Every structure is written in C-alpha cells, then in structure tokens.
C-alpha cells in the first residue's frame, strides 16, 4: 500500500505477487495488485482480478475499501453499490457498511434506494441524521421526477409527513432538520405553513447564517404578497443596518405596492405582524432623509442611504411624480456623492446605475463640475495637472470613466481621440510611481487609464484606422509588463491577437490567467473558438483537452460534493449541486468542444496514423447516435468578461446574446452532422450481397445508407437555416461574442464541396449495389461529380491565395480570413480523401473481378467501364492540386520569413522610445504566429498528400 501511495505501481505489483505466493487467498493483496495494474494501464487485467475478489463477496474492511478505490479510478461507481449490497446481507447490523451503501447509492444517484438505505440505518441506529437522509432522498426523487404532479402528490407529501412525525414527537434537534422542513413546505407551495415554522419555536434553531430567519420570512411574505409585513420587516432591518441594499429595494417595492392597493392600517390593532408600516410617499421620503441624517453621525461613511435617495428619485420619476417631493436635483446629489466617495473604486459603479437621471445636455457641465473638486497640481516636467496621491488619482479615474460612459469620448473626432489617448497614457505612466512597492500579484493604481486608452484606440480601429490596433497591442503589452496579473490586459490581448489571426501568443496568455474550474466553461470560448480555425492544431487539441478534462471531472466531483452535503447536513445545497451538474452537462461550450475535438482528431490521425475506421471506433462514434441535448442547450459563456465603459446603446444587448446563441447552435448542428456523416463512411464499406438477394435489408447495410441519406437531408436543412441567419448581417460589438466560422464556411465554398462529397458517397453506394453492367447513367453521374469537385476545390484554393501579412503605408495589415480559408481547405480535402478511400474500397473488388474474367476469356481487351478512368483522373487531379497548395504554402513561409518588420515607419504615432520596444515585440509575435500556422498546415497537407498517393487502383 505504501508503494501505491508513493506512485511506485510496479513495485506494488511485485510485492503483492510475493504475498500471494505465500497466501494465495489474500483478498486484499489481490485488490492492491489490481490497483497497481489499473494505474499502469492494464485495465482489463485489473478488472478481471477485482471481479474475482468481488465474486467472493468479501466483508473485511480492507478489501472493501481497496475495491472502492479501484472502482472509483475505473469510473465504475455502480460496482461499489453491488459490493456493499452483498456485505450488508452478510453483516446486517453494521452501521458502517450500511452508511457506505447509502453513499454508494448517492454516487450513482439512486434516490429510491438511498431512501430505503437511510431508513434501514435508522432502524439499526436511531440517529436523527439517518432519518433525515431518508427524507432528503424523497425530496431528490421529487426533483428528478419527470412528472411534476407525481412529486407534488406523492414524494413531497410523504417527506412532509415524515418530518411532521418527528416534530410531533419533539425529536427535531439540528438546524439542518428545520431547513429541510422549510424546503419541503416551500416546494409544496405551503408558504403560510413555512412562515409559521420560521416564526415559531423551530425557527429559533436557524442561527448559522446572519439574518437567516428574517430572510426566510421575507421570502414567504413576498410569495404570499403580504406587503405590509414586507414593508415593516425591511424598515426594521434598515433601522438596524442602513447600508443593506437588498432591504431598500424591498422597502420601496412594498411601499409602492401598498400605495397602488390604497392600503390603510386597521384602526384598532397593530399595523402588521412585523410592526409599523409605511404606506405613503411622504413617509418614505421622511424615512430616507432620516437615514441620511443618521449616517452623518456614524463612525464610518455608509453609501446605502445616499444611493437609496437616488433610487427613490428614479422610481418617482418613473411614476411621473418626482417634483412634488423636494428630494433635490440628481445632478447635485451625484456631485455630493462624488465629493464623499470619489476616492473609492466603487464610486464609478455606484453612479453608473443612475447616470440616466442626468439630462444629456448637462453631461459636459457635470463632468467639469467634478473635475473642479479634484486636487490636481501642475508640475514643471508636464503641462498636465497631475494627482499628488492615490486618492486624487482614484477620483480623477472615476471622472474619466464617467466621461466614457456618458459618450463624451465617443463624440470627438480622430485627432482629439489621439490627444486623449496620449493624455491617458501620460497619466498612466505617472500613476505607476504610486505603485512601485506593489507586489507582482497586485494591480497598479493607474491600470484603468491604460485600459481606457485602449478602448479609445479600438474605436478608431473600427472606424478604419489600421494603425490603431497595433497601438492597442503595444499599450497592453506595456501595461502587462508593469502589472503582470491584470486579467483585463490579458483578456484584451487575447481577443485582439485572435482578431488579427495570431493565435501563438494567446495560449500562453490564457494559461497565465490560470482559469479555474467553471471558468473553463464561461471563458473557454475565447480560446477554443480560434485555436483550430487559425491553424494551430496542437494548441487546439490542448485547449479542447483543458475544457473536456473539467467537464468530465465535474460528473465525479459533484457526487463527492453531494456526499459531503449529506454528511454535514447541508441539505439545501444538494439541489444546487444537482442543478450545477445539469447546467454543465447541457453546456453549449461542452457540446462544441466535444464535437470539434473529434473532428480535429480525425483530421490529424484518420488514414494517417490509424485507419478512419479505427479512429471512429476508438471514439465510439456512430452515425445514428446524437448525444447533444439540443432542447436544453445552455449558453454559459460570460460575455461581459471584458470591462466596458460604453454607453448603453453601444454595449452588448440581450438581442446580441440571443442571436449569438442562435448562431452558435446552428454552427454546432452543421459540425455535428458533418462528424456523424464522416463516422458513417466505414459502416458502408462492408461487402454487400448481390442485388437480387433478399438479405440486403436484414444485414443492416441498406439501413446504413438510409441513415447517411437522412443525415444529409438534415445537413442541407441546417445549411439553409444558417444562410438565412447570415442574411441579417449582424454586427456584434467588438468586445461582444465572437462570430462563428459559419460565414467563412459558406462564402469560401467549403460548404458546397463537403455536401457534394456526401452526395457522391450515396452515388458510389448505388453503383456498388447495382454492379458495373447496367449502370452507365450512375457512372456518368459519378464522373461529373468528380469533375465538379475538382473545380470547387480549385476555387476554394484560389480563395486562399494572397499575402497573409502585408505592409501598407508603413503599417502592417493581416488577412486572417485567408488563414481560415486554408484551414477549411485542409479539412475539405481530408473529407474528400476519406470519401475517395470509400470509392477505392468499392472499385477495387470490381477491378479484380474484371481481371479474372479477362484471364478466363483470354481476351486482350475487356472494355474498362468509364468509372475507373474517371476515378483515376480525379485522384491524379487531387494530387496535383494538393502539391500546388503545398508549394503555395512554402511560398508563404518564405515571404513571412523575409518580412522586414524593423523597416516599418511608425511615423505619425509619436511613439516614445519605450513604446517602440513593445511595438517590435508585438509585430514579431504576430509574424511568428502566422509562420507557425502556415508550417502546421503545410505539415498536415504533406501527410494527406502521402495518403493520396496510395489511392491508385
């Protein structure tokens, strides 16, 4: 066992063998040997050994524990349940084995059996937790039941009765048990009863979370629309803590509900269960003013009361009745707020919510009013007035961010924008002085200046200023050198390099972001969208692996979390874990990465290092199966991961999200159908009975061609809806969701090529079943398809021609679309070759039969059917075309190597010396990345060329 712990698996196997020579029935040694075998990659031997031991139904703790570890490593948790079922039968009174059995069921989600195991445990050892494990398993059955009705009429009422029994017998001990009772009542929509539990004696146990009782009461009052109670409770809580924002919201919501219902308090008795109620605007205004007065006496400044006043003004305006209640002018209130909190980074995000209260005519005046109160002093070296400490810097930053948000920077012309960029960068560099003592992991105080400058330059780039994008990269690289852990710098660099077609620097940037856990799903798209499409195949494989490793381990991890939640009685977390697991299983990104990863593997290996058939088998792919949950696909991408100071009309809208999801789903459908069509090729090339035989339908081959034909129809439909979608010509914001590869796929002709290749498969199949004799028409059709395909592939190649990077007017211009077209060309030619090898497998037997006939008849010339010459010409032309492309790629490599970047005149940009250094780095990175892409594409095409040469019948 020590050897196993230290990872020395071979020694562990040797030691176990020694022991087994002496005691050949030592179960535990056998299992430890099996673990060693499993870890050295001998899964089958390990499984056989383990089953030998399991068949004996061991009951000693060591063997059971060791087998559990082994099965877990084999990802076969269902075998653990069998183990403990047997152990419990033999040792029926063991608390330990029963609880292991319960946890084993929890790993595989067998809720009904968990319920029974929980009760069995409770009968042996009447401890409360075991009883409630059983109750929780009933709730889990109700959550997982497909039938809503069943869960409301059977599982939940049963759970409720089980808890009520304990309440009546006064056996409720722990807070978790009260939580569970509350959860059941809430799910049964018995809000009144739930409220009574929380407010009653049982509610006193709810102590672990701050304000746990109050929050639960509030939730129930809302469900029951008891606005007086909502109001009184939130009022009471605000008196305790006037900085708790959620209660301001409830307070306002309830006041306006009561006003709309013209509620008045009952004459004689209490206003409500929770005490006094405010039910008029006058009372509300007075209450908020009092909170502000109170705040001025408090020892530390509180933001809540001031923001609440702005929120109230906003709500009154919405109702069209602001002016009667003299609450003050929002502009002035925001100015006062800035004076009080302007040196805090949160000041901008606080005010951002309320800027729409300002009339647009006042924007410039408002900004200059703010600037006037910032202590800036001019220095001898610079004509700019600069801040003397970080507080003043923070205030100034807040104003600059507000200027951007109010659209002031958007309105100025190119020359003014460049002046602002210069000023921001001067302020950025000046601000670095305050951060000299910062650690590597801390951000510099002035980083936002640099980011804002980059945003302005991005505006210029979108307006057609090519130089601006290089300046963006220069400034970001400079920023990153001073602030190596600034995620925003890295994210922007990733996005801009990808937009320029350079993937090489991105992989390193992404790994330095150190994305954790769920982030592989939320920001993984930044990487996986571009890796393969820009020709970095190795990096693409790696980035898919990152993501897939996370998605696959999620299954296993979630089971462990659920088990911990049972152990510690955190019942309310269990449904959350299950929802989390479902959310990841139906993730759009997960489906995309799975599909693209398999296509990529086929592209790199099928018919190169292994046959297409073996590759498909190793992925357990089949054309009939579709494992993507189309109806439940969840878009978990974080599209707001980039900081953004744009006005509302320029940001990412809900509409953009919806359209992007629609586009991603269409593209995924096209890719998934392509993958399934390719996986159908090997199933066709089995020998086929002659035409007149009855057996064709039975041996399943004819149904296979039907599968292919049906998939082809689905592909046509998916392509049509994709084309319709693209007619809308949607433009996402530059930092919004990246568009898919669909537009390029249609416009460069890959789509038509790939579809006609799959139609060709159908024709060849027909030729195969009809034989060569009476198939002149089919043969002609096939011949025309071959000709047409060569023309289409040549067209596709023509769309790849041109310089990838050119120097124009002293600036660099990259053409990433040419790179994407080349990648599509390689993929399309690979599909063409897989289809050709299917043709080959059909035509070879025909040819050898003809040669046999020729020998029999001793005739020197048996007429060769035309399909052979068609096929030979086609293969020869494919070979010539591929060689041409390889030569073209060699040419590209030479041009890229010869590019003299230092000769670029970066004249009108007034670059400082330190900037020039970064500009050089950036351009070298882009050049090297393109070079790398072209090399990888060339290597792959050479391997494909070798497979073409084998296709001579």
C-alpha positions, 0 to 999 in steps of 0.5 A, spaced: 500 500 500 505 504 501 508 503 494 501 505 491 501 511 495 508 513 493 506 512 485 511 506 485 505 501 481 510 496 479 513 495 485 506 494 488 505 489 483 511 485 485 510 485 492 503 483 492 505 477 487 510 475 493 504 475 498 500 471 494 505 466 493 505 465 500 497 466 501 494 465 495 487 467 498 489 474 500 483 478 498 486 484 499 493 483 496 489 481 490 485 488 490 492 492 491 495 488 485 489 490 481 490 497 483 497 497 481 495 494 474 489 499 473 494 505 474 499 502 469 494 501 464 492 494 464 485 495 465 482 489 463 487 485 467 485 489 473 478 488 472 478 481 471 482 480 478 477 485 482 471 481 479 474 475 482 475 478 489 468 481 488 465 474 486 467 472 493 463 477 496 468 479 501 466 483 508 473 485 511 474 492 511 480 492 507 478 489 501 472 493 501 475 499 501 481 497 496 475 495 491 472 502 492 478 505 490 479 501 484 472 502 482 472 509 483 479 510 478 475 505 473 469 510 473 465 504 475 461 507 481 455 502 480 460 496 482 461 499 489 453 499 490 453 491 488 459 490 493 456 493 499 449 490 497 452 483 498 456 485 505 450 488 508 446 481 507 452 478 510 453 483 516 446 486 517 447 490 523 453 494 521 452 501 521 458 502 517 457 498 511 450 500 511 452 508 511 457 506 505 451 503 501 447 509 502 453 513 499 454 508 494 447 509 492 448 517 492 454 516 487 450 513 482 444 517 484 439 512 486 434 516 490 429 510 491 434 506 494 438 511 498 431 512 501 430 505 503 438 505 505 437 511 510 431 508 513 434 501 514 440 505 518 435 508 522 432 502 524 439 499 526 441 506 529 436 511 531 440 517 529 436 523 527 441 524 521 439 517 518 432 519 518 433 525 515 437 522 509 431 518 508 427 524 507 432 528 503 432 522 498 424 523 497 425 530 496 431 528 490 426 523 487 421 529 487 426 533 483 428 528 478 421 526 477 419 527 470 412 528 472 411 534 476 404 532 479 407 525 481 412 529 486 407 534 488 402 528 490 406 523 492 414 524 494 413 531 497 407 529 501 410 523 504 417 527 506 412 532 509 409 527 513 415 524 515 418 530 518 411 532 521 412 525 525 418 527 528 416 534 530 410 531 533 414 527 537 419 533 539 425 529 536 427 535 531 434 537 534 439 540 528 438 546 524 439 542 518 432 538 520 428 545 520 431 547 513 429 541 510 422 542 513 422 549 510 424 546 503 419 541 503 413 546 505 416 551 500 416 546 494 409 544 496 407 551 495 405 551 503 408 558 504 403 560 510 405 553 513 413 555 512 412 562 515 409 559 521 415 554 522 420 560 521 416 564 526 415 559 531 419 555 536 423 551 530 425 557 527 429 559 533 434 553 531 436 557 524 442 561 527 448 559 522 447 564 517 446 572 519 439 574 518 437 567 516 430 567 519 428 574 517 430 572 510 426 566 510 420 570 512 421 575 507 421 570 502 414 567 504 411 574 505 413 576 498 410 569 495 404 570 499 404 578 497 403 580 504 406 587 503 405 590 509 409 585 513 414 586 507 414 593 508 415 593 516 420 587 516 425 591 511 424 598 515 426 594 521 432 591 518 434 598 515 433 601 522 438 596 524 443 596 518 442 602 513 447 600 508 443 593 506 441 594 499 437 588 498 432 591 504 431 598 500 429 595 494 424 591 498 422 597 502 420 601 496 417 595 492 412 594 498 411 601 499 409 602 492 405 596 492 401 598 498 400 605 495 397 602 488 392 597 493 390 604 497 392 600 503 390 603 510 392 600 517 386 597 521 384 602 526 384 598 532 390 593 532 397 593 530 399 595 523 402 588 521 405 582 524 412 585 523 410 592 526 409 599 523 408 600 516 409 605 511 404 606 506 405 613 503 410 617 499 411 622 504 413 617 509 418 614 505 421 620 503 421 622 511 424 615 512 430 616 507 432 623 509 432 620 516 437 615 514 441 620 511 441 624 517 443 618 521 449 616 517 452 623 518 453 621 525 456 614 524 463 612 525 464 610 518 461 613 511 455 608 509 453 609 501 446 605 502 442 611 504 445 616 499 444 611 493 437 609 496 435 617 495 437 616 488 433 610 487 427 613 490 428 619 485 428 614 479 422 610 481 418 617 482 420 619 476 418 613 473 411 614 476 411 621 473 411 624 480 418 626 482 417 634 483 412 634 488 417 631 493 423 636 494 428 630 494 433 635 490 436 635 483 440 628 481 445 632 478 447 635 485 446 629 489 451 625 484 456 631 485 455 630 493 456 623 492 462 624 488 465 629 493 464 623 499 466 617 495 470 619 489 476 616 492 473 609 492 473 604 486 466 603 487 464 610 486 464 609 478 459 603 479 455 606 484 453 612 479 453 608 473 446 605 475 443 612 475 447 616 470 440 616 466 437 621 471 442 626 468 439 630 462 444 629 456 445 636 455 448 637 462 453 631 461 459 636 459 457 641 465 457 635 470 463 632 468 467 639 469 463 640 475 467 634 478 473 635 475 473 642 479 473 638 486 479 634 484 486 636 487 490 636 481 497 640 481 501 642 475 508 640 475 514 643 471 516 636 467 508 636 464 503 641 462 498 636 465 495 637 472 497 631 475 494 627 482 499 628 488 496 621 491 492 615 490 486 618 492 486 624 487 488 619 482 482 614 484 477 620 483 480 623 477 479 615 474 472 615 476 471 622 472 474 619 466 470 613 466 464 617 467 466 621 461 466 614 457 460 612 459 456 618 458 459 618 450 463 624 451 469 620 448 465 617 443 463 624 440 470 627 438 473 626 432 480 622 430 485 627 432 482 629 439 481 621 440 489 621 439 490 627 444 486 623 449 489 617 448 496 620 449 493 624 455 491 617 458 497 614 457 501 620 460 497 619 466 498 612 466 505 612 466 505 617 472 500 613 476 505 607 476 510 611 481 504 610 486 505 603 485 512 601 485 512 597 492 506 593 489 507 586 489 507 582 482 500 579 484 497 586 485 494 591 480 497 598 479 493 604 481 493 607 474 491 600 470 484 603 468 487 609 464 491 604 460 485 600 459 481 606 457 486 608 452 485 602 449 478 602 448 479 609 445 484 606 440 479 600 438 474 605 436 478 608 431 480 601 429 473 600 427 472 606 424 478 604 419 484 606 422 489 600 421 494 603 425 490 603 431 490 596 433 497 595 433 497 601 438 492 597 442 497 591 442 503 595 444 499 599 450 497 592 453 503 589 452 506 595 456 501 595 461 502 587 462 509 588 463 508 593 469 502 589 472 503 582 470 496 579 473 491 584 470 486 579 467 483 585 463 490 586 459 490 579 458 483 578 456 484 584 451 490 581 448 487 575 447 481 577 443 485 582 439 491 577 437 485 572 435 482 578 431 488 579 427 489 571 426 495 570 431 493 565 435 501 563 438 501 568 443 494 567 446 495 560 449 500 562 453 496 568 455 490 564 457 494 559 461 497 565 465 490 567 467 490 560 470 482 559 469 479 555 474 474 550 474 467 553 471 471 558 468 473 553 463 466 553 461 464 561 461 471 563 458 473 557 454 470 560 448 475 565 447 480 560 446 477 554 443 473 558 438 480 560 434 485 555 436 483 550 430 480 555 425 487 559 425 491 553 424 494 551 430 492 544 431 496 542 437 494 548 441 487 546 439 487 539 441 490 542 448 485 547 449 479 542 447 483 537 452 483 543 458 475 544 457 473 536 456 478 534 462 473 539 467 467 537 464 468 530 465 471 531 472 465 535 474 460 528 473 465 525 479 466 531 483 459 533 484 457 526 487 463 527 492 460 534 493 453 531 494 456 526 499 459 531 503 452 535 503 449 529 506 454 528 511 454 535 514 447 536 513 447 541 508 441 539 505 439 545 501 445 545 497 444 538 494 439 541 489 444 546 487 449 541 486 444 537 482 442 543 478 450 545 477 451 538 474 445 539 469 447 546 467 454 543 465 452 537 462 447 541 457 453 546 456 453 549 449 461 550 450 461 542 452 457 540 446 462 544 441 468 542 444 466 535 444 464 535 437 470 539 434 475 535 438 473 529 434 473 532 428 480 535 429 482 528 431 480 525 425 483 530 421 490 529 424 490 521 425 484 518 420 488 514 414 494 517 417 496 514 423 490 509 424 485 507 419 478 512 419 475 506 421 479 505 427 479 512 429 471 512 429 471 506 433 476 508 438 471 514 439 465 510 439 462 514 434 456 512 430 452 515 425 445 514 428 447 516 435 446 524 437 448 525 444 447 533 444 441 535 448 439 540 443 432 542 447 436 544 453 442 547 450 445 552 455 449 558 453 454 559 459 459 563 456 460 570 460 460 575 455 461 581 459 468 578 461 471 584 458 470 591 462 466 596 458 465 603 459 460 604 453 454 607 453 448 603 453 446 603 446 453 601 444 454 595 449 452 588 448 444 587 448 440 581 450 438 581 442 446 580 441 446 574 446 440 571 443 442 571 436 449 569 438 446 563 441 442 562 435 448 562 431 452 558 435 447 552 435 446 552 428 454 552 427 454 546 432 448 542 428 452 543 421 459 540 425 455 535 428 452 532 422 458 533 418 462 528 424 456 523 424 456 523 416 464 522 416 463 516 422 458 513 417 463 512 411 466 505 414 459 502 416 458 502 408 464 499 406 462 492 408 461 487 402 454 487 400 450 481 397 448 481 390 442 485 388 437 480 387 438 477 394 433 478 399 438 479 405 440 486 403 435 489 408 436 484 414 444 485 414 443 492 416 447 495 410 441 498 406 439 501 413 446 504 413 445 508 407 438 510 409 441 513 415 447 517 411 441 519 406 437 522 412 443 525 415 444 529 409 437 531 408 438 534 415 445 537 413 442 541 407 436 543 412 441 546 417 445 549 411 439 553 409 437 555 416 444 558 417 444 562 410 438 565 412 441 567 419 447 570 415 442 574 411 441 579 417 448 581 417 449 582 424 454 586 427 456 584 434 460 589 438 467 588 438 468 586 445 461 582 444 461 574 442 465 572 437 462 570 430 462 563 428 466 560 422 459 559 419 460 565 414 467 563 412 464 556 411 459 558 406 462 564 402 469 560 401 465 554 398 467 549 403 460 548 404 458 546 397 464 541 396 463 537 403 455 536 401 457 534 394 462 529 397 456 526 401 452 526 395 457 522 391 458 517 397 450 515 396 452 515 388 458 510 389 453 506 394 448 505 388 453 503 383 456 498 388 449 495 389 447 495 382 454 492 379 458 495 373 453 492 367 447 496 367 449 502 370 452 507 365 447 513 367 450 512 375 457 512 372 456 518 368 453 521 374 459 519 378 464 522 373 461 529 373 461 529 380 468 528 380 469 533 375 465 538 379 469 537 385 475 538 382 473 545 380 470 547 387 476 545 390 480 549 385 476 555 387 476 554 394 484 554 393 484 560 389 480 563 395 486 562 399 491 565 395 494 572 397 499 575 402 497 573 409 501 579 412 502 585 408 505 592 409 501 598 407 503 605 408 508 603 413 503 599 417 502 592 417 495 589 415 493 581 416 488 577 412 486 572 417 480 570 413 485 567 408 488 563 414 481 560 415 480 559 408 486 554 408 484 551 414 477 549 411 481 547 405 485 542 409 479 539 412 475 539 405 480 535 402 481 530 408 473 529 407 474 528 400 480 523 401 476 519 406 470 519 401 475 517 395 478 511 400 470 509 400 470 509 392 477 505 392 474 500 397 468 499 392 472 499 385 477 495 387 473 488 388 470 490 381 477 491 378 479 484 380 473 481 378 474 484 371 481 481 371 479 474 372 474 474 367 479 477 362 484 471 364 478 466 363 476 469 356 483 470 354 481 476 351 486 482 350 481 487 351 475 487 356 472 494 355 474 498 362 467 501 364 468 509 364 468 509 372 475 507 373 478 512 368 474 517 371 476 515 378 483 515 376 483 522 373 480 525 379 485 522 384 491 524 379 487 531 379 487 531 387 494 530 387 496 535 383 492 540 386 494 538 393 502 539 391 500 546 388 497 548 395 503 545 398 508 549 394 503 555 395 504 554 402 512 554 402 511 560 398 508 563 404 513 561 409 518 564 405 515 571 404 513 571 412 520 569 413 523 575 409 518 580 412 522 586 414 518 588 420 524 593 423 523 597 416 516 599 418 515 607 419 511 608 425 511 615 423 505 619 425 504 615 432 509 619 436 511 613 439 516 614 445 522 610 445 519 605 450 513 604 446 517 602 440 520 596 444 513 593 445 511 595 438 517 590 435 515 585 440 508 585 438 509 585 430 514 579 431 509 575 435 504 576 430 509 574 424 511 568 428 504 566 429 502 566 422 509 562 420 507 557 425 500 556 422 502 556 415 508 550 417 502 546 421 498 546 415 503 545 410 505 539 415 498 536 415 497 537 407 504 533 406 501 527 410 494 527 406 498 528 400 502 521 402 495 518 403 493 520 396 498 517 393 496 510 395 489 511 392 491 508 385 487 502 383 
